[in-house]
């Protein structure tokens, strides 16, 4: 009976791999399906000690293998990845004062040049007085990304940046770059991003990630 269960799970696992853009396994043994449009969902199956072929600590080896981080060095090539919206959602602070104009958006553009990877972040805050609510981006400010499984990656800004406020149009912008290390790239290219927290000079806020598989798709475009 146990063999029959394992065989059935193997068949289901291979079906998932055939139909999904990407799959990943959480630290609790839940399977996540990543689709080409950047969305994701939990599969209707979880991997437990009863139906896994091997379980050692938090590592579960099954028909759908957990992504392994390679020890091979990344080889970067000169490339720019098309800009895309990564964060978009209401600000907890702005929600207290504005019923409609409370959205924070951040577009990401990944670059690679001279063997270094940088991430351009273009923030748009739906208030013409962003400095009053958020302050500015300080040098060494952190944009923290929580990956599937709970691991946190802190991306660090290289320079200070004050907002450009457009009071007549009701929005403000910040545009600043982050450096990405090889270790960060390796992690980001293998796991989706669940949450993003920006540490503005006046406060830290958590924002909704609308493209959780961005790095999984973007990093291969800047590597050999």
GUZASE-138236 format. One record per residue: x, y, z of N, C-alpha, C in turn; residue in one letter; residue number from 1. Coordinates in pm, whole numbers, plus 50000, padded with zeros to 5 digits. Example, Ala and Ser with C-alpha at 12.3 -4.5 7.8 and 13.67 -1.06 7.14 Angstrom:
+-------+-------+-------+-------+-------+-------+-------+-------+-------+-----+-----+
:   n_u :   n_v :   n_w :  ca_u :  ca_v :  ca_w :   c_u :   c_v :   c_w : res :   n :
+-------+-------+-------+-------+-------+-------+-------+-------+-------+-----+-----+
: 51319 : 49431 : 50780 : 51230 : 49550 : 50780 : 51320 : 49670 : 50780 :   A :   1 :
: 51285 : 49775 : 50708 : 51367 : 49894 : 50714 : 51290 : 50003 : 50787 :   S :   2 :
+-------+-------+-------+-------+-------+-------+-------+-------+-------+-----+-----+
END
This chain:
+-------+-------+-------+-------+-------+-------+-------+-------+-------+-----+-----+
:   n_u :   n_v :   n_w :  ca_u :  ca_v :  ca_w :   c_u :   c_v :   c_w : res :   n :
+-------+-------+-------+-------+-------+-------+-------+-------+-------+-----+-----+
: 50083 : 49879 : 50000 : 50000 : 50000 : 50000 : 50086 : 50126 : 50000 :   X :   1 :
: 50194 : 50124 : 50081 : 50284 : 50240 : 50089 : 50347 : 50269 : 49953 :   X :   2 :
: 50383 : 50160 : 49879 : 50444 : 50177 : 49748 : 50346 : 50240 : 49651 :   X :   3 :
: 50220 : 50201 : 49661 : 50117 : 50257 : 49573 : 50102 : 50406 : 49596 :   X :   4 :
: 50102 : 50448 : 49723 : 50088 : 50591 : 49758 : 50204 : 50671 : 49702 :   X :   5 :
: 50326 : 50618 : 49718 : 50444 : 50687 : 49669 : 50439 : 50701 : 49517 :   X :   6 :
: 50399 : 50594 : 49447 : 50390 : 50598 : 49301 : 50287 : 50700 : 49256 :   X :   7 :
: 50173 : 50706 : 49322 : 50069 : 50805 : 49288 : 50120 : 50946 : 49308 :   X :   8 :
: 50193 : 50969 : 49417 : 50245 : 51103 : 49444 : 50349 : 51143 : 49340 :   X :   9 :
: 50432 : 51045 : 49298 : 50530 : 51072 : 49195 : 50464 : 51115 : 49066 :   X :  10 :
: 50357 : 51046 : 49029 : 50285 : 51081 : 48906 : 50226 : 51220 : 48916 :   X :  11 :
: 50168 : 51252 : 49032 : 50110 : 51385 : 49051 : 50217 : 51493 : 49048 :   X :  12 :
: 50333 : 51462 : 49111 : 50443 : 51558 : 49113 : 50493 : 51590 : 48975 :   X :  13 :
: 50510 : 51489 : 48890 : 50557 : 51513 : 48754 : 50456 : 51592 : 48673 :   X :  14 :
: 50327 : 51570 : 48703 : 50223 : 51648 : 48636 : 50234 : 51794 : 48672 :   X :  15 :
: 50261 : 51824 : 48799 : 50279 : 51963 : 48841 : 50396 : 52027 : 48767 :   X :  16 :
: 50506 : 51955 : 48757 : 50624 : 52009 : 48692 : 50598 : 52038 : 48546 :   X :  17 :
: 50514 : 51957 : 48483 : 50487 : 51975 : 48340 : 50401 : 52096 : 48314 :   X :  18 :
: 50308 : 52127 : 48407 : 50210 : 52232 : 48381 : 50245 : 52365 : 48444 :   X :  19 :
: 50334 : 52369 : 48539 : 50366 : 52495 : 48608 : 50493 : 52555 : 48551 :   X :  20 :
: 50501 : 52688 : 48562 : 50622 : 52757 : 48519 : 50737 : 52723 : 48612 :   X :  21 :
: 50714 : 52728 : 48742 : 50815 : 52694 : 48842 : 50744 : 52629 : 48960 :   X :  22 :
: 50815 : 52550 : 49039 : 50763 : 52500 : 49164 : 50866 : 52523 : 49273 :   X :  23 :
: 50818 : 52534 : 49394 : 50909 : 52550 : 49508 : 50847 : 52480 : 49628 :   X :  24 :
: 50930 : 52449 : 49726 : 50885 : 52377 : 49844 : 50913 : 52461 : 49967 :   X :  25 :
: 50812 : 52483 : 50051 : 50831 : 52562 : 50171 : 50902 : 52478 : 50277 :   X :  26 :
: 50948 : 52547 : 50382 : 51018 : 52477 : 50491 : 50923 : 52384 : 50567 :   X :  27 :
: 50791 : 52403 : 50551 : 50692 : 52318 : 50617 : 50642 : 52208 : 50524 :   X :  28 :
: 50702 : 52198 : 50405 : 50666 : 52089 : 50316 : 50550 : 52117 : 50224 :   X :  29 :
: 50511 : 52243 : 50207 : 50402 : 52277 : 50115 : 50457 : 52312 : 49978 :   X :  30 :
: 50389 : 52264 : 49875 : 50432 : 52289 : 49738 : 50367 : 52416 : 49686 :   X :  31 :
: 50449 : 52504 : 49625 : 50401 : 52628 : 49567 : 50421 : 52623 : 49416 :   X :  32 :
: 50319 : 52665 : 49341 : 50327 : 52670 : 49196 : 50342 : 52815 : 49153 :   X :  33 :
: 50442 : 52845 : 49070 : 50466 : 52979 : 49018 : 50427 : 52983 : 48871 :   X :  34 :
: 50345 : 53082 : 48834 : 50299 : 53092 : 48697 : 50374 : 53199 : 48618 :   X :  35 :
: 50362 : 53194 : 48486 : 50438 : 53282 : 48399 : 50402 : 53429 : 48417 :   X :  36 :
: 50279 : 53459 : 48462 : 50236 : 53598 : 48479 : 50279 : 53657 : 48613 :   X :  37 :
: 50361 : 53584 : 48689 : 50412 : 53636 : 48815 : 50329 : 53600 : 48937 :   X :  38 :
: 50213 : 53536 : 48918 : 50130 : 53497 : 49032 : 50174 : 53361 : 49084 :   X :  39 :
: 50123 : 53323 : 49200 : 50158 : 53195 : 49260 : 50044 : 53148 : 49348 :   X :  40 :
: 50043 : 53018 : 49378 : 49945 : 52963 : 49471 : 50001 : 52835 : 49531 :   X :  41 :
: 49942 : 52796 : 49645 : 49978 : 52667 : 49702 : 49911 : 52556 : 49622 :   X :  42 :
: 49986 : 52451 : 49595 : 49927 : 52334 : 49530 : 49841 : 52260 : 49631 :   X :  43 :
: 49747 : 52181 : 49582 : 49657 : 52106 : 49671 : 49724 : 51979 : 49721 :   X :  44 :
: 49847 : 51995 : 49768 : 49920 : 51881 : 49821 : 50030 : 51934 : 49912 :   X :  45 :
: 50060 : 51864 : 50017 : 50174 : 51899 : 50101 : 50256 : 51774 : 50124 :   X :  46 :
: 50384 : 51793 : 50147 : 50475 : 51681 : 50165 : 50499 : 51660 : 50313 :   X :  47 :
: 50465 : 51545 : 50365 : 50483 : 51516 : 50508 : 50572 : 51394 : 50524 :   X :  48 :
: 50602 : 51362 : 50649 : 50687 : 51247 : 50676 : 50623 : 51116 : 50633 :   X :  49 :
: 50488 : 51111 : 50623 : 50420 : 50988 : 50589 : 50432 : 50953 : 50441 :   X :  50 :
: 50439 : 51056 : 50355 : 50442 : 51024 : 50212 : 50569 : 51072 : 50143 :   X :  51 :
: 50671 : 51108 : 50222 : 50797 : 51148 : 50163 : 50891 : 51029 : 50155 :   X :  52 :
: 50978 : 51032 : 50055 : 51074 : 50924 : 50041 : 51183 : 50933 : 50147 :   X :  53 :
: 51218 : 51057 : 50185 : 51324 : 51077 : 50285 : 51304 : 51211 : 50352 :   X :  54 :
: 51312 : 51216 : 50484 : 51300 : 51343 : 50556 : 51415 : 51352 : 50655 :   X :  55 :
: 51496 : 51457 : 50646 : 51608 : 51479 : 50736 : 51603 : 51623 : 50786 :   X :  56 :
: 51566 : 51645 : 50912 : 51554 : 51780 : 50965 : 51447 : 51855 : 50888 :   X :  57 :
: 51484 : 51974 : 50832 : 51390 : 52054 : 50754 : 51401 : 52027 : 50604 :   X :  58 :
: 51485 : 51931 : 50564 : 51502 : 51902 : 50422 : 51415 : 51784 : 50383 :   X :  59 :
: 51330 : 51802 : 50284 : 51241 : 51697 : 50239 : 51272 : 51667 : 50095 :   X :  60 :
: 51309 : 51539 : 50065 : 51334 : 51498 : 49928 : 51215 : 51419 : 49879 :   X :  61 :
: 51151 : 51469 : 49771 : 51030 : 51408 : 49717 : 51037 : 51411 : 49566 :   X :  62 :
: 50924 : 51377 : 49503 : 50918 : 51382 : 49357 : 50943 : 51523 : 49308 :   X :  63 :
: 50897 : 51623 : 49382 : 50927 : 51762 : 49351 : 51041 : 51803 : 49443 :   X :  64 :
: 51162 : 51812 : 49390 : 51281 : 51834 : 49472 : 51289 : 51979 : 49518 :   X :  65 :
: 51335 : 51998 : 49640 : 51358 : 52132 : 49691 : 51474 : 52196 : 49615 :   X :  66 :
: 51457 : 52322 : 49580 : 51561 : 52392 : 49505 : 51690 : 52398 : 49586 :   X :  67 :
: 51801 : 52365 : 49522 : 51930 : 52367 : 49588 : 52011 : 52487 : 49539 :   X :  68 :
: 52078 : 52555 : 49629 : 52162 : 52669 : 49593 : 52297 : 52618 : 49546 :   X :  69 :
: 52333 : 52650 : 49425 : 52458 : 52601 : 49366 : 52578 : 52671 : 49429 :   X :  70 :
: 52688 : 52594 : 49441 : 52814 : 52651 : 49488 : 52896 : 52710 : 49375 :   X :  71 :
: 52851 : 52689 : 49252 : 52922 : 52741 : 49137 : 52910 : 52894 : 49133 :   X :  72 :
: 53018 : 52965 : 49099 : 53010 : 53112 : 49092 : 52919 : 53158 : 48979 :   X :  73 :
: 52849 : 53268 : 49002 : 52765 : 53326 : 48898 : 52853 : 53406 : 48802 :   X :  74 :
: 52828 : 53392 : 48675 : 52899 : 53469 : 48574 : 52802 : 53571 : 48517 :   X :  75 :
: 52829 : 53699 : 48546 : 52739 : 53805 : 48502 : 52777 : 53853 : 48362 :   X :  76 :
: 52677 : 53887 : 48285 : 52699 : 53949 : 48155 : 52633 : 54087 : 48156 :   X :  77 :
: 52678 : 54175 : 48069 : 52619 : 54310 : 48064 : 52478 : 54301 : 48005 :   X :  78 :
: 52383 : 54342 : 48085 : 52243 : 54333 : 48041 : 52156 : 54420 : 48130 :   X :  79 :
: 52042 : 54459 : 48078 : 51941 : 54533 : 48152 : 51809 : 54460 : 48136 :   X :  80 :
: 51742 : 54436 : 48247 : 51613 : 54369 : 48244 : 51502 : 54474 : 48241 :   X :  81 :
: 51401 : 54448 : 48163 : 51291 : 54543 : 48147 : 51228 : 54581 : 48281 :   X :  82 :
: 51197 : 54709 : 48296 : 51136 : 54759 : 48420 : 51000 : 54693 : 48443 :   X :  83 :
: 50972 : 54660 : 48569 : 50845 : 54599 : 48602 : 50805 : 54640 : 48744 :   X :  84 :
: 50676 : 54649 : 48769 : 50626 : 54683 : 48902 : 50641 : 54563 : 48994 :   X :  85 :
: 50710 : 54583 : 49107 : 50733 : 54477 : 49203 : 50649 : 54494 : 49328 :   X :  86 :
: 50631 : 54619 : 49371 : 50552 : 54651 : 49490 : 50437 : 54742 : 49450 :   X :  87 :
: 50318 : 54714 : 49497 : 50205 : 54805 : 49475 : 50095 : 54773 : 49575 :   X :  88 :
: 50065 : 54870 : 49659 : 49962 : 54849 : 49759 : 49950 : 54968 : 49853 :   X :  89 :
: 49854 : 54964 : 49942 : 49832 : 55076 : 50033 : 49941 : 55090 : 50138 :   X :  90 :
: 49968 : 55214 : 50176 : 50058 : 55245 : 50287 : 49977 : 55253 : 50415 :   X :  91 :
: 50022 : 55185 : 50519 : 49952 : 55189 : 50648 : 49943 : 55331 : 50701 :   X :  92 :
: 50048 : 55410 : 50680 : 50049 : 55549 : 50728 : 49950 : 55633 : 50649 :   X :  93 :
: 49954 : 55625 : 50516 : 49865 : 55707 : 50434 : 49718 : 55669 : 50451 :   X :  94 :
: 49693 : 55542 : 50482 : 49555 : 55497 : 50503 : 49487 : 55571 : 50619 :   X :  95 :
: 49566 : 55618 : 50714 : 49511 : 55690 : 50829 : 49456 : 55826 : 50790 :   X :  96 :
: 49506 : 55881 : 50678 : 49470 : 56018 : 50640 : 49396 : 56027 : 50507 :   X :  97 :
: 49413 : 55927 : 50420 : 49353 : 55937 : 50287 : 49276 : 55809 : 50254 :   X :  98 :
: 49152 : 55826 : 50210 : 49070 : 55711 : 50175 : 49112 : 55650 : 50042 :   X :  99 :
: 49149 : 55735 : 49947 : 49182 : 55687 : 49813 : 49331 : 55701 : 49780 :   X : 100 :
: 49388 : 55818 : 49805 : 49527 : 55844 : 49768 : 49621 : 55787 : 49873 :   X : 101 :
: 49639 : 55655 : 49873 : 49720 : 55591 : 49977 : 49813 : 55483 : 49922 :   X : 102 :
: 49832 : 55480 : 49791 : 49907 : 55371 : 49729 : 50056 : 55403 : 49717 :   X : 103 :
: 50136 : 55301 : 49743 : 50281 : 55307 : 49723 : 50316 : 55205 : 49615 :   X : 104 :
: 50394 : 55248 : 49517 : 50436 : 55158 : 49410 : 50587 : 55167 : 49392 :   X : 105 :
: 50649 : 55056 : 49360 : 50793 : 55056 : 49331 : 50820 : 54968 : 49209 :   X : 106 :
: 50883 : 55028 : 49108 : 50924 : 54955 : 48989 : 51070 : 54913 : 49004 :   X : 107 :
: 51100 : 54790 : 48963 : 51236 : 54737 : 48968 : 51294 : 54729 : 48828 :   X : 108 :
: 51423 : 54763 : 48816 : 51498 : 54741 : 48693 : 51633 : 54682 : 48731 :   X : 109 :
: 51658 : 54559 : 48691 : 51782 : 54490 : 48725 : 51887 : 54516 : 48616 :   X : 110 :
: 52008 : 54555 : 48660 : 52118 : 54585 : 48567 : 52240 : 54500 : 48602 :   X : 111 :
: 52321 : 54474 : 48502 : 52450 : 54409 : 48523 : 52554 : 54475 : 48434 :   X : 112 :
: 52664 : 54520 : 48497 : 52771 : 54585 : 48421 : 52901 : 54572 : 48499 :   X : 113 :
: 53010 : 54547 : 48427 : 53144 : 54536 : 48487 : 53147 : 54433 : 48601 :   X : 114 :
: 53073 : 54326 : 48585 : 53074 : 54219 : 48684 : 52997 : 54248 : 48810 :   X : 115 :
: 52914 : 54355 : 48810 : 52835 : 54390 : 48928 : 52687 : 54400 : 48892 :   X : 116 :
: 52603 : 54358 : 48984 : 52459 : 54365 : 48965 : 52401 : 54475 : 49052 :   X : 117 :
: 52318 : 54559 : 48993 : 52251 : 54666 : 49067 : 52101 : 54661 : 49038 :   X : 118 :
: 52025 : 54708 : 49133 : 51881 : 54712 : 49120 : 51833 : 54856 : 49131 :   X : 119 :
: 51777 : 54908 : 49024 : 51718 : 55042 : 49025 : 51577 : 55033 : 49081 :   X : 120 :
: 51549 : 55113 : 49186 : 51416 : 55116 : 49245 : 51353 : 55253 : 49223 :   X : 121 :
: 51241 : 55256 : 49156 : 51169 : 55380 : 49129 : 51037 : 55377 : 49206 :   X : 122 :
: 51035 : 55453 : 49315 : 50918 : 55459 : 49403 : 50825 : 55572 : 49360 :   X : 123 :
: 50695 : 55546 : 49369 : 50593 : 55648 : 49347 : 50497 : 55644 : 49465 :   X : 124 :
: 50491 : 55754 : 49539 : 50407 : 55765 : 49658 : 50291 : 55859 : 49626 :   X : 125 :
: 50169 : 55813 : 49649 : 50052 : 55893 : 49610 : 50018 : 56002 : 49712 :   X : 126 :
: 50118 : 56088 : 49735 : 50098 : 56211 : 49809 : 50205 : 56309 : 49763 :   X : 127 :
: 50168 : 56434 : 49753 : 50265 : 56536 : 49713 : 50353 : 56583 : 49826 :   X : 128 :
: 50340 : 56521 : 49944 : 50420 : 56558 : 50061 : 50483 : 56434 : 50124 :   X : 129 :
: 50551 : 56356 : 50043 : 50608 : 56229 : 50089 : 50709 : 56248 : 50200 :   X : 130 :
: 50785 : 56356 : 50195 : 50888 : 56377 : 50298 : 50826 : 56385 : 50437 :   X : 131 :
: 50709 : 56447 : 50448 : 50643 : 56462 : 50579 : 50605 : 56326 : 50639 :   X : 132 :
: 50571 : 56229 : 50553 : 50526 : 56100 : 50601 : 50638 : 55996 : 50608 :   X : 133 :
: 50731 : 56002 : 50513 : 50831 : 55896 : 50502 : 50975 : 55944 : 50520 :   X : 134 :
: 50999 : 56072 : 50500 : 51135 : 56122 : 50507 : 51208 : 56096 : 50377 :   X : 135 :
: 51332 : 56046 : 50387 : 51410 : 56022 : 50266 : 51477 : 55886 : 50275 :   X : 136 :
: 51543 : 55847 : 50168 : 51622 : 55724 : 50167 : 51763 : 55760 : 50212 :   X : 137 :
: 51804 : 55706 : 50326 : 51939 : 55733 : 50376 : 52038 : 55635 : 50314 :   X : 138 :
: 52165 : 55676 : 50312 : 52270 : 55583 : 50271 : 52271 : 55465 : 50368 :   X : 139 :
: 52274 : 55344 : 50314 : 52269 : 55218 : 50389 : 52129 : 55188 : 50443 :   X : 140 :
: 52027 : 55258 : 50390 : 51889 : 55219 : 50419 : 51865 : 55079 : 50363 :   X : 141 :
: 51783 : 55000 : 50432 : 51759 : 54862 : 50390 : 51618 : 54844 : 50333 :   X : 142 :
: 51613 : 54775 : 50221 : 51489 : 54721 : 50167 : 51495 : 54571 : 50194 :   X : 143 :
: 51412 : 54523 : 50287 : 51417 : 54385 : 50331 : 51314 : 54300 : 50258 :   X : 144 :
: 51360 : 54191 : 50199 : 51272 : 54100 : 50125 : 51265 : 53967 : 50199 :   X : 145 :
: 51143 : 53924 : 50230 : 51123 : 53794 : 50295 : 51094 : 53689 : 50190 :   X : 146 :
: 51177 : 53586 : 50185 : 51163 : 53481 : 50085 : 51070 : 53371 : 50134 :   X : 147 :
: 51026 : 53289 : 50040 : 50950 : 53171 : 50074 : 51030 : 53086 : 50171 :   X : 148 :
: 50970 : 53053 : 50286 : 51041 : 52978 : 50390 : 51087 : 53065 : 50505 :   X : 149 :
: 51076 : 53200 : 50490 : 51104 : 53290 : 50602 : 51239 : 53357 : 50602 :   X : 150 :
: 51329 : 53323 : 50510 : 51460 : 53386 : 50507 : 51449 : 53532 : 50463 :   X : 151 :
: 51527 : 53620 : 50527 : 51525 : 53763 : 50498 : 51653 : 53803 : 50424 :   X : 152 :
: 51637 : 53878 : 50315 : 51751 : 53937 : 50245 : 51741 : 54089 : 50258 :   X : 153 :
: 51846 : 54151 : 50310 : 51851 : 54296 : 50325 : 51930 : 54357 : 50209 :   X : 154 :
: 51861 : 54429 : 50122 : 51927 : 54501 : 50013 : 51957 : 54643 : 50063 :   X : 155 :
: 52078 : 54690 : 50039 : 52125 : 54815 : 50100 : 52145 : 54922 : 49994 :   X : 156 :
: 52088 : 55041 : 50019 : 52103 : 55154 : 49927 : 52243 : 55213 : 49937 :   X : 157 :
: 52296 : 55253 : 49824 : 52433 : 55305 : 49819 : 52442 : 55455 : 49845 :   X : 158 :
: 52332 : 55530 : 49820 : 52335 : 55676 : 49836 : 52206 : 55726 : 49900 :   X : 159 :
: 52212 : 55850 : 49950 : 52091 : 55914 : 50001 : 52007 : 55968 : 49885 :   X : 160 :
: 51876 : 55975 : 49908 : 51789 : 56031 : 49805 : 51668 : 56094 : 49871 :   X : 161 :
: 51648 : 56223 : 49847 : 51529 : 56292 : 49895 : 51420 : 56284 : 49790 :   X : 162 :
: 51293 : 56286 : 49832 : 51186 : 56271 : 49733 : 51171 : 56395 : 49645 :   X : 163 :
: 51125 : 56370 : 49523 : 51081 : 56478 : 49436 : 50930 : 56487 : 49452 :   X : 164 :
: 50886 : 56600 : 49506 : 50744 : 56615 : 49539 : 50673 : 56695 : 49430 :   X : 165 :
: 50565 : 56640 : 49381 : 50483 : 56706 : 49279 : 50345 : 56734 : 49339 :   X : 166 :
: 50342 : 56840 : 49421 : 50220 : 56871 : 49497 : 50101 : 56895 : 49407 :   X : 167 :
: 50124 : 56959 : 49292 : 50014 : 56991 : 49203 : 49951 : 56867 : 49142 :   X : 168 :
: 50028 : 56757 : 49136 : 49976 : 56633 : 49078 : 49943 : 56528 : 49184 :   X : 169 :
: 49981 : 56553 : 49308 : 49945 : 56462 : 49416 : 50028 : 56337 : 49428 :   X : 170 :
: 50156 : 56344 : 49391 : 50242 : 56228 : 49413 : 50387 : 56273 : 49429 :   X : 171 :
: 50469 : 56183 : 49481 : 50612 : 56206 : 49500 : 50687 : 56085 : 49448 :   X : 172 :
: 50815 : 56106 : 49414 : 50896 : 55995 : 49363 : 51031 : 55989 : 49434 :   X : 173 :
: 51083 : 55868 : 49445 : 51219 : 55842 : 49491 : 51283 : 55751 : 49386 :   X : 174 :
: 51405 : 55777 : 49351 : 51475 : 55692 : 49254 : 51616 : 55667 : 49304 :   X : 175 :
: 51647 : 55542 : 49338 : 51777 : 55511 : 49397 : 51815 : 55367 : 49366 :   X : 176 :
: 51946 : 55338 : 49375 : 51997 : 55206 : 49340 : 52043 : 55127 : 49462 :   X : 177 :
: 52031 : 54994 : 49446 : 52079 : 54899 : 49545 : 52184 : 54809 : 49481 :   X : 178 :
: 52282 : 54767 : 49558 : 52380 : 54670 : 49511 : 52335 : 54530 : 49554 :   X : 179 :
: 52357 : 54431 : 49467 : 52324 : 54292 : 49499 : 52451 : 54209 : 49498 :   X : 180 :
: 52473 : 54134 : 49605 : 52589 : 54046 : 49613 : 52560 : 53915 : 49541 :   X : 181 :
: 52666 : 53837 : 49517 : 52649 : 53707 : 49451 : 52562 : 53614 : 49535 :   X : 182 :
: 52583 : 53613 : 49666 : 52502 : 53527 : 49754 : 52355 : 53567 : 49748 :   X : 183 :
: 52327 : 53697 : 49744 : 52189 : 53743 : 49735 : 52125 : 53702 : 49602 :   X : 184 :
: 52202 : 53714 : 49495 : 52152 : 53674 : 49364 : 52117 : 53525 : 49360 :   X : 185 :
: 52202 : 53443 : 49420 : 52178 : 53299 : 49420 : 52049 : 53264 : 49495 :   X : 186 :
: 52026 : 53331 : 49607 : 51904 : 53305 : 49683 : 51781 : 53356 : 49608 :   X : 187 :
: 51791 : 53477 : 49555 : 51676 : 53538 : 49489 : 51634 : 53466 : 49362 :   X : 188 :
: 51729 : 53403 : 49294 : 51693 : 53336 : 49170 : 51629 : 53199 : 49193 :   X : 189 :
: 51622 : 53158 : 49320 : 51567 : 53027 : 49351 : 51440 : 53029 : 49436 :   X : 190 :
: 51404 : 53145 : 49492 : 51286 : 53149 : 49577 : 51204 : 53274 : 49551 :   X : 191 :
: 51073 : 53261 : 49563 : 50986 : 53376 : 49544 : 50992 : 53467 : 49666 :   X : 192 :
: 50954 : 53593 : 49647 : 50954 : 53692 : 49754 : 50811 : 53707 : 49808 :   X : 193 :
: 50797 : 53686 : 49937 : 50664 : 53690 : 49999 : 50625 : 53829 : 50049 :   X : 194 :
: 50724 : 53903 : 50106 : 50696 : 54034 : 50165 : 50812 : 54128 : 50138 :   X : 195 :
: 50783 : 54258 : 50141 : 50888 : 54360 : 50127 : 50868 : 54466 : 50233 :   X : 196 :
: 50974 : 54502 : 50304 : 50969 : 54605 : 50407 : 51071 : 54712 : 50374 :   X : 197 :
: 51025 : 54837 : 50361 : 51113 : 54950 : 50331 : 51137 : 55030 : 50458 :   X : 198 :
: 51264 : 55056 : 50486 : 51301 : 55131 : 50606 : 51328 : 55277 : 50569 :   X : 199 :
: 51221 : 55354 : 50553 : 51236 : 55497 : 50528 : 51300 : 55564 : 50649 :   X : 200 :
: 51347 : 55687 : 50632 : 51413 : 55754 : 50745 : 51315 : 55786 : 50858 :   X : 201 :
: 51187 : 55799 : 50827 : 51089 : 55831 : 50931 : 51017 : 55708 : 50987 :   X : 202 :
: 51009 : 55600 : 50908 : 50938 : 55481 : 50954 : 50968 : 55364 : 50862 :   X : 203 :
: 50938 : 55245 : 50909 : 50946 : 55125 : 50826 : 50804 : 55080 : 50795 :   X : 204 :
: 50784 : 55038 : 50669 : 50652 : 54991 : 50629 : 50665 : 54864 : 50545 :   X : 205 :
: 50570 : 54773 : 50567 : 50564 : 54651 : 50487 : 50468 : 54673 : 50371 :   X : 206 :
: 50507 : 54628 : 50252 : 50426 : 54650 : 50132 : 50396 : 54518 : 50062 :   X : 207 :
: 50290 : 54522 : 49983 : 50247 : 54405 : 49907 : 50337 : 54383 : 49786 :   X : 208 :
: 50383 : 54260 : 49769 : 50462 : 54223 : 49652 : 50367 : 54169 : 49546 :   X : 209 :
: 50366 : 54231 : 49428 : 50274 : 54191 : 49322 : 50341 : 54105 : 49215 :   X : 210 :
: 50473 : 54091 : 49223 : 50545 : 54007 : 49127 : 50646 : 53921 : 49203 :   X : 211 :
: 50597 : 53822 : 49280 : 50686 : 53747 : 49370 : 50795 : 53666 : 49300 :   X : 212 :
: 50776 : 53631 : 49174 : 50877 : 53551 : 49104 : 50966 : 53637 : 49014 :   X : 213 :
: 50970 : 53768 : 49039 : 51047 : 53859 : 48954 : 51193 : 53815 : 48938 :   X : 214 :
: 51260 : 53790 : 49049 : 51403 : 53759 : 49043 : 51429 : 53623 : 48979 :   X : 215 :
: 51336 : 53528 : 48997 : 51351 : 53397 : 48935 : 51360 : 53411 : 48783 :   X : 216 :
: 51285 : 53506 : 48730 : 51283 : 53528 : 48585 : 51391 : 53625 : 48540 :   X : 217 :
: 51423 : 53726 : 48623 : 51512 : 53833 : 48580 : 51660 : 53796 : 48588 :   X : 218 :
: 51701 : 53727 : 48693 : 51843 : 53697 : 48713 : 51903 : 53614 : 48600 :   X : 219 :
: 51832 : 53513 : 48547 : 51889 : 53441 : 48433 : 51918 : 53531 : 48311 :   X : 220 :
: 51853 : 53646 : 48304 : 51875 : 53737 : 48192 : 52005 : 53816 : 48204 :   X : 221 :
: 52066 : 53816 : 48323 : 52192 : 53889 : 48341 : 52309 : 53795 : 48371 :   X : 222 :
: 52285 : 53665 : 48362 : 52391 : 53567 : 48389 : 52414 : 53478 : 48267 :   X : 223 :
: 52537 : 53427 : 48259 : 52573 : 53337 : 48148 : 52514 : 53198 : 48171 :   X : 224 :
+-------+-------+-------+-------+-------+-------+-------+-------+-------+-----+-----+
END
